């Protein structure tokens, strides 16, 4: 059983799948972040570096450039590392995908809560 798990964690198909999931989650993170902080509620962004970039560059440009910069670093580093140690990279991507999945879920949850608050206020007027 353990050997089979290690074989799967060493596999290139898992690496490709995890990379695609990571990319999709980052796109959803960008979208959900935009929904939560637009038009200029930067205080809702918990990442201080991202918050600073968003304030300096505005939305959505700041989000797009922030994600491009992250991927410009991660793609070459991941590709290089994958040739040496796919096991570790697969584990890192699985953990990152779980974390990003929770972040995206939370962002959309916050957005729904904000939308309900706006609806209540507009219905009460």
N, C-alpha and C positions, 0 to 999 in steps of 0.2 A: 504494500500500500504506500509506504513512504517513498520507495523507489519510483513508483508511478507518479506520485506528486512531484518529486524532484525532476523527473523527465518532462512533465508538463510545464513546470516553472522554467526549465531551460529552453523551451520551444520557441522558435521564431514565430509561428502562428499566434501564440499568446502575446508575444511582444507587439506584433502588428495590431491585433485586436485591442490590446490595452492602449496603444498609441492612438488609435482611432477614437476610442472612448474618451481618452484624455483631451483630444482635440475638440470633440463634440461638447464635452463638459465645459471647456474653456470658452467656447462660443456661447453656450447657454449662460455661463457666468457673466460674460460681457453684456449679454442682453438683459439678464435679470438685474445686474448692477445698474445699468442705464435706467431701467424701470424704477428702481428704488431711489436713485439719487437725482433724477431729473426733476425740475429743470436746473436747480442749483442747491440741492440739499447735500452738500459734500460731507457734512458731519455724520451722515449715515454710513459712509464708507469706513470700515474698521481698519483697513490697511493704510497706515500713515504715508507710505511712499506713494501708493496709488492715489490716495486723497490729494497729495501735493501735486502730482502730475495732472490729475483731473482739474484741479483749480487753475493751474498754469495754462493748460492747453484747452480747457473747456470740454464739453460733451458734444457729440460722441467721440470727437477726435482723440481726446486723452485716453479713453478706454481702448480704442483701436490701436493707437501707437504703443500703449503699455503692453497689450497682448502681443503685438508684433515684436517688441523688444524681448519679451520673455521667450517667445518661440525662437527668435534669432539666436538666443543663447542655448536653449534646451535642445533644439533639434540637432545641431552639430555635436553637442556634448553627449546626447543620448545615442546618436549613431556611432560615435567613436567608442563609447563605453559598451554598447551592445555587442561589438565585435569581440571584446575581451570577456565580458561577464554578463550574459543575458539573464542569468538567474537573479542577480541582484537588481538589475534594471526592471525585470518583470515584477519583483516584489515591491520596488519603489513605486512603479506605476499603479499597481493594485492599491496600495495604500493611498497614493495621491488621488486616484479615482474615487475612492471611498470618501476622502476628505472633500474633494471638489463636489461630489454628489451631494453631500450634506450642505455645503455652502450654497449651491444652486437651489436646493430644496428650500433652505432658509430664506434666500433672497426672494423667491417666488411667494413664499408664505408671508413675508413682510409686505410685498407688493399687494397681495390680496387683502391684507389687513388695512393697508393705507387706502386702497380703493373702497373698502367698506366704510371707512371713516369719512371719506369724501362724499359717498352716497348718502350717509346719514346726515351730514351737514347740509348737503344740497336739498335733501328731502325735508329737512326741518325749517328751511327758509321760507 
